[in-house]
Amino acid sequence: MDFMLNLQSIFPEVLMTVFGLILVVLDVMTSKEKKSMVGYFGIAFLLITALVAAPPVGGKYLGFNNMLMWDTFSYVFFVIFALAYTLTTLGSVEYLRDKGILKGEFYTIMFFSILGMMFMVSAFDLTIFYVGLETMAIAMYVLAGFNKNEIRSAEAGVKYFIIGAFSSALFLFGMTYVYGATGSLNYIQISEVLQSGMLADNMTVKIGLILMLVGFAFKISAVPFHMWAPDVYQGAPTPAAGFMTVAPKAAAFAALVRFAYIALEPAAGLWVPLFSILAVLTMTYGNLVALAQTNVKRMLAYSAISHAGYMLIGLVSMNPEGYRAIALYSLIYVFMNIGAFTLLGILKNKGMVEDERLESFSGLAKKNPLYALAMLIFMFSLAGIPPLAGFIGKFQIFMAAMKADLLWLAIVGALNSALACYYYMRVTIYMYFNEPEYEVDATVGRSAFITSFIGVLVVLIVGFFPSAFINFVKHLIV
Amino acid sequence: MEHILSYLIFFPLAAALFILIFFRGGKSSMWAAFIASVIEFIITIPLMANFDKNEAGMQFVEKAWWIKSLGIQYHLGVDGISILMVFLTTLLTMIAILGSFTYIQKRQKEFYIAMLVLETGMVGTFLAMDFFLFYIFWEAMLIPMYLIIGVWGGKRRIYAAVKFFLYTLAGSVLMLLAIIALYYTHGQITGNYTFDILKITEQYMMYGKGFQLIVFAVFFIGFAIKVPMFPVHTWLPDAHVEAPTAGSVILAGVLLKMGTYGMLRFCLPMTPYASIKLMPVVAALSVIAIIYGALVAMVQKDIKKLVAYSSVSHMGFVTLGIYALNQAGIEGGILQMFNHGIITGALFLLIGLIYERTHTREIADYGGIAASVPVYATIFLIFTMASIGLPSMGAFVGEFLVLVGAFEAFSDWAILAAIGVIFSAVYMLWMFQRVLYQSLNKRWENLADMNLREVIYIFPLLIIVFWIGLYPETFQSYMHASVAKLVEHMNTVAVAMK
């Protein structure tokens, strides 16, 4: 019986590992021009895993001495990662081909990163979490530097690696303190020790926890631990950047939610104020700096930082509405952000360089009305204007905050989303209100078309009929 | 009749989608949009005809779960406060589309699609009886209006569009928080978590005083920006001046009404304590708007800007009437909302059509054109008079009722407001004289007069202006019952407060 439970708790990860290895073999077998096949197989594998590994509503498989949990929470986030993978894969083929980096590894590495994320999300033990974190992170470093011909991308990879390693080290350091003080790395046991009150003024555990939280803050690019994010997102190949702003962030948030709610619930007095401040800083700083950007990719990078700030509101709300809001927000964010990055990736100036300047969007509404309309929808959705999906996400976050009597935080969030609107609107201003200035090519290829079409469709449908999405995250229990 | 409100809301959207998919040319989409807006207007006629004027509550109610887990419903309804606004919206949209035929020269298809989407948002805002739904429509209007100003507007259109957008947005995101706060408070009191506007209103007695004051303040800021009241009115002249004619007509005719509608629908019934407490503040702000708007209008050099500032002044009357909190004041306010939509809409149309011919809106550039365009001059004169509030025309009845109500409630402010009426005569007549009389500017000797299409779209407005002026009961009869209920509601609270 115990064996069965253990197996059930780790089954999705085992399945994913097998599939990942098959992908590696497939990569060798496919010809150079057909490398995108590897990505498509990855999508199929994820679909199979999603179908086979779906837990029953409310079902929980906790195995390996309470180290690993496969439940609705893990599953919902797995679906989020899978969607991010699917959209990125579909949208990246033309981009990678144009850049001359259409290689099977791109998809395989992304696939393995999801494996890491799954461990992060389903971890009930810091060791497991750490293993997942590193699996995910190493894959991300590679993805960021994937276009090794381009100095910016290489720089992004190195930067991400150094800072990622640094933050992991901090996290690990904190972990050892916590272990030393509580004698355990298991979330539940840590919680029990903390609850006993014996550690109320234990400096060791406090330092440990703070170091760990700082590690988390690095991973979710919360200000002031965000410095790596804009450079990495800007330097990474555009589809990879889209993926990075979505999936690893969702994973880190999900893991943080689990850890905070289960292990740190008794220590809420310590981390709630800390993360409230981080939320305010992250939102405000991300938005203010995004306002000043003239490079759209960099602007989206800063906006990704500010979105982490909104999601932190869900965390500090300390109620089920809060983490459901985070899941919903991540889910919606997949579609709108990857959609926006995909569209950004296909914009070419005189057919040569990838063009991300704001000016290159001038007059696109005239030259390519469908492209402009899709971009408009993504921008307004990111800004949180109803009736688009982004609004539903923000709405849930605000609901959670109000429920937790965090009115002040909700006000800061609301004002911030008004502020954010301006820079998202700037893209639409250039597209719709200005005359074309450059020879910009925005021909949407087939694969990018599919991604952006799915993105637009979901953003619209969820905006009007959010019930399905809300119900999807309804049964989340940490 | 069963789902008439849904048809009203979604027919324009469906038409817009149809045009988007099946139409290529600008001309054909223009006609298609016009026909759609005519059909939309025709749908309002059975609504008006079947409306039970003796019933104070919601009619034609439609209710269905939308997002059940959050207590969000698809809930529509219409009462005496909103029915005239719906009528105004569909009428003005139709006229604005017809009035854009020659004005809009570029990207026509997109323009007409934007107009139809905008109509969906506007009608939806007036009919939504669920807070969430209301907020969606309220915000959804912003995108098409933003595009209308920004794409088809004048020289400083981008600045104006962004300013309009951000002002309104800042007000409404705070409003969203107030809505959520009401949701939770109502839920805690009754155990029933719902965004139903009527249910939340029912519990008005239970909301604490401090809570009411905060919710009121937030709502009021959001609505005051939309109205716009002094001192958050500065987006309006920019937006009006830069918007294309149709945009100005819709902005002045309908969008500004959203603010006062919101006060009637939410501020008064849900936070009556705060409304009564802060009545003097609102009255003072209204009177400031009346006088200040008029004074600023007086010194404008641009005709459109003059009319824009006159809107600030006229809308001051509306808020003054509403916050008199008595039958005459509120009915006058609603009637004045309607009047202002008709009259200012007509004025913007008239300015737009002369601008098409002369490409200038500077008052100083004109002079004596009445000689070359007699029909235009006559119609312009009528609407100028209507705007001033000449008896026998709509605005007179509205302003009169507002002042009656205001005298009853706060006579000092009413006296000051009455002075504003005189001011409006000064700036309107002075403008009229400088544009149409005095010596003829040689440039305009061969100015073409209004053509048949232009007369056609002004004509319904002309009829309505006199209709209200001569027999206001036709329009007032719709609101009697609902306003009486609202006033009774406010009186109960006022008595309880003493």
Contacts between the chains, C-beta under 8 A, distances in Angstrom:
chain1	res1	chain2	res2	distance
A	365	B	151	7.9
A	366	B	107	7.5
A	369	B	110	7.6
A	380	B	143	6.2
A	385	B	139	5.7
A	385	B	140	7.8
A	385	B	142	6.8
A	385	B	143	6.5
A	385	B	169	7.7
A	386	B	135	6.5
A	386	B	136	4.3
A	386	B	139	4.5
A	386	B	140	5.8
A	387	B	136	4.8
A	387	B	139	7.7
A	387	B	140	5.2
A	391	B	136	7.7
A	391	B	139	7.5
A	395	B	132	8.0
A	395	B	176	7.3
A	398	B	176	6.6
A	398	B	177	6.3
A	398	B	180	5.8
A	399	B	70	7.6
A	399	B	180	5.7
A	399	B	183	7.9
A	402	B	177	6.8
A	402	B	180	4.5
A	402	B	181	6.0
A	402	B	184	5.9
A	403	B	184	6.3
A	407	B	177	7.3
A	407	B	181	7.5
A	410	B	177	5.3
A	410	B	180	7.6
A	411	B	174	7.2
A	411	B	177	6.4
A	414	B	173	4.0
A	414	B	174	5.8
A	414	B	176	6.6
A	414	B	177	5.6
A	415	B	170	7.2
A	415	B	173	7.1
A	415	B	174	7.7
A	417	B	173	5.9
A	418	B	166	6.6
A	418	B	169	4.9
A	418	B	170	4.5
A	418	B	173	5.2
A	421	B	165	7.1
A	421	B	166	6.5
A	421	B	169	5.6
A	422	B	162	7.0
A	422	B	166	6.2
A	425	B	146	7.7
A	425	B	162	6.3
A	425	B	165	6.6
A	429	B	150	6.8
A	429	B	158	5.7
A	429	B	161	7.8
A	429	B	162	7.0
A	432	B	147	6.3
A	432	B	150	6.2
A	432	B	151	5.5
A	433	B	150	4.6
A	433	B	151	6.0
A	433	B	157	6.8
A	433	B	158	5.0
A	433	B	161	7.3
A	465	B	66	7.9
A	466	B	67	5.8
A	467	B	66	7.1
A	467	B	67	5.0
A	467	B	68	6.9
A	467	B	69	7.3
A	470	B	67	6.1
A	470	B	69	5.6
A	470	B	70	7.0
A	471	B	69	6.5
A	474	B	69	5.9
